[in-house]
Amino acid sequence: MTTHEGRLAGKVALITGAARGLGAQIARRFHDEGATPIITDLSESACRELADELGGDAFALDVTQSAAVTEVFAKVAANHGRLDILVNNAGISGMEDRPEEVQRGYDIAMAQMADTMAGNPPSVHPDVTLRTTDQDWHRVLAVHLDGTFFCTREAMRIMGPKRSGAIINLSSIMGTSGGSGASAYCAAKAGILGLTRAHAREFVSQGIRVNAIAPGWIETAMTDALGPMRPLIAAQTPMGRMGDTDDIAWAAVYLASEEAKFVTGQVLSPNGGWYMSQ
Ligand SMILES: NC(=O)c1ccc[n+]([C@@H]2O[C@H](COP(=O)([O-])OP(=O)(O)OC[C@H]3O[C@@H](n4cnc5c(N)ncnc54)[C@H](O)[C@@H]3O)[C@@H](O)[C@H]2O)c1
């Protein structure tokens, strides 16, 4: 239980995929603003240290598992009797275990740039889709789309009767701009924008706001995996760098707070100017 006042004083907030990266920093900033964060991720041990630091619950929660999602939200209802904020943050790029694809993507980007600068047609092509299995495709859609839907449905069982709540979905600039070699990720993130707007309209009469954050390129384990692409990404970003986790955490605080009381169905995109119209 927190004792200090803040922009989220007294709120209970569940964050998925919160053991590290953006989810962990969102949990920290929520806590600093007076909320009680509930830290969830694939394993409880991964959540425990942060939950102990912030004084909230820690739950193992694989968001692709509908029955497990139901169970965890039932525990939240039993323990707290309320849920004010849900952040659907859990995500995978689909490239975590495919470093050879990342290197290949870099080599092809460089070769195509050299071809163009030499006035030649492209001599090489990504073809990542041809090497993407059914399983690769379904895994990425499951974490982002099934996960966001399952968690939102269970959160609504608690928030709906209270006639109050804020849901924040993590999309990406990839959901609108597209990205070569990341078809499942781009489709999933675009789908999250659709879910955000559908749920914003469906839940508005119950006083529940639903918004998305579409981060640009942010320094986390997900983008560490991009290795040689990182300097290229920084160079393509008008601000000349990748973002830090607070660039997203503060956006989440705003959308969760009363400051955003007239904001629903929107996309907020901290991205250093990489994409200028979400
Ligand atoms: N880092 C970026 O540049 C960036 C950009 C745009 C969007 N995003 C999105 O932000 C969110 C957080 O990304 P991040 O950069 O912090 O990544 P990250 O890899 O550091 O953290 C993601 C977390 O999600 C967890 N997770 C993965 N699968 C899960 C599942 N099935 N159930 C529950 N948890 C699961 C992981 O264990 C991990 O702790 C993701 O949705 C990501 O797509 C990130």
PDBQT file of the ligand as one rigid body, heavy atoms in Angstrom, charges set to zero:
ROOT
HETATM    1  N1  LIG A 301      11.715  -1.871 -27.635  1.00  0.00    +0.000 N 
HETATM    2  C1  LIG A 301      11.171  -1.318 -28.686  1.00  0.00    +0.000 C 
HETATM    3  O1  LIG A 301      11.852  -0.688 -29.516  1.00  0.00    +0.000 OA
HETATM    4  C2  LIG A 301       9.683  -1.439 -28.939  1.00  0.00    +0.000 A 
HETATM    5  C3  LIG A 301       9.144  -0.679 -29.973  1.00  0.00    +0.000 A 
HETATM    6  C4  LIG A 301       7.774  -0.751 -30.217  1.00  0.00    +0.000 A 
HETATM    7  C5  LIG A 301       6.967  -1.573 -29.459  1.00  0.00    +0.000 A 
HETATM    8  N2  LIG A 301       7.530  -2.315 -28.463  1.00  0.00    +0.000 N 
HETATM    9  C6  LIG A 301       6.621  -3.167 -27.701  1.00  0.00    +0.000 C 
HETATM   10  O2  LIG A 301       6.726  -2.871 -26.324  1.00  0.00    +0.000 OA
HETATM   11  C7  LIG A 301       6.454  -4.049 -25.555  1.00  0.00    +0.000 C 
HETATM   12  C8  LIG A 301       7.595  -4.295 -24.581  1.00  0.00    +0.000 C 
HETATM   13  O3  LIG A 301       8.788  -4.530 -25.326  1.00  0.00    +0.000 OA
HETATM   14  P1  LIG A 301      10.270  -4.460 -24.716  1.00  0.00    +0.000 P 
HETATM   15  O4  LIG A 301      11.081  -3.696 -25.688  1.00  0.00    +0.000 OA
HETATM   16  O5  LIG A 301      10.217  -4.046 -23.295  1.00  0.00    +0.000 OA
HETATM   17  O6  LIG A 301      10.677  -5.990 -24.860  1.00  0.00    +0.000 OA
HETATM   18  P2  LIG A 301      11.402  -7.010 -23.862  1.00  0.00    +0.000 P 
HETATM   19  O7  LIG A 301      11.734  -8.175 -24.694  1.00  0.00    +0.000 OA
HETATM   20  O8  LIG A 301      12.483  -6.322 -23.109  1.00  0.00    +0.000 OA
HETATM   21  O9  LIG A 301      10.242  -7.370 -22.813  1.00  0.00    +0.000 OA
HETATM   22  C9  LIG A 301       9.105  -8.096 -23.201  1.00  0.00    +0.000 C 
HETATM   23  C10 LIG A 301       8.610  -8.873 -22.001  1.00  0.00    +0.000 C 
HETATM   24  O10 LIG A 301       7.450  -9.602 -22.431  1.00  0.00    +0.000 OA
HETATM   25  C11 LIG A 301       7.538 -10.895 -21.871  1.00  0.00    +0.000 C 
HETATM   26  N3  LIG A 301       6.753 -11.860 -22.646  1.00  0.00    +0.000 N 
HETATM   27  C12 LIG A 301       7.052 -12.425 -23.854  1.00  0.00    +0.000 A 
HETATM   28  N4  LIG A 301       6.107 -13.310 -24.202  1.00  0.00    +0.000 NA
HETATM   29  C13 LIG A 301       5.177 -13.312 -23.209  1.00  0.00    +0.000 A 
HETATM   30  C14 LIG A 301       3.968 -14.001 -22.975  1.00  0.00    +0.000 A 
HETATM   31  N5  LIG A 301       3.521 -14.921 -23.851  1.00  0.00    +0.000 N 
HETATM   32  N6  LIG A 301       3.270 -13.739 -21.851  1.00  0.00    +0.000 NA
HETATM   33  C15 LIG A 301       3.719 -12.831 -20.960  1.00  0.00    +0.000 A 
HETATM   34  N7  LIG A 301       4.878 -12.140 -21.108  1.00  0.00    +0.000 NA
HETATM   35  C16 LIG A 301       5.588 -12.385 -22.221  1.00  0.00    +0.000 A 
HETATM   36  C17 LIG A 301       9.023 -11.233 -21.863  1.00  0.00    +0.000 C 
HETATM   37  O11 LIG A 301       9.311 -12.279 -20.944  1.00  0.00    +0.000 OA
HETATM   38  C18 LIG A 301       9.635  -9.892 -21.493  1.00  0.00    +0.000 C 
HETATM   39  O12 LIG A 301       9.818  -9.752 -20.105  1.00  0.00    +0.000 OA
HETATM   40  C19 LIG A 301       6.244  -5.161 -26.566  1.00  0.00    +0.000 C 
HETATM   41  O13 LIG A 301       4.864  -5.325 -26.814  1.00  0.00    +0.000 OA
HETATM   42  C20 LIG A 301       6.942  -4.630 -27.800  1.00  0.00    +0.000 C 
HETATM   43  O14 LIG A 301       6.443  -5.221 -28.983  1.00  0.00    +0.000 OA
HETATM   44  C21 LIG A 301       8.860  -2.258 -28.182  1.00  0.00    +0.000 A 
ENDROOT
TORSDOF 0
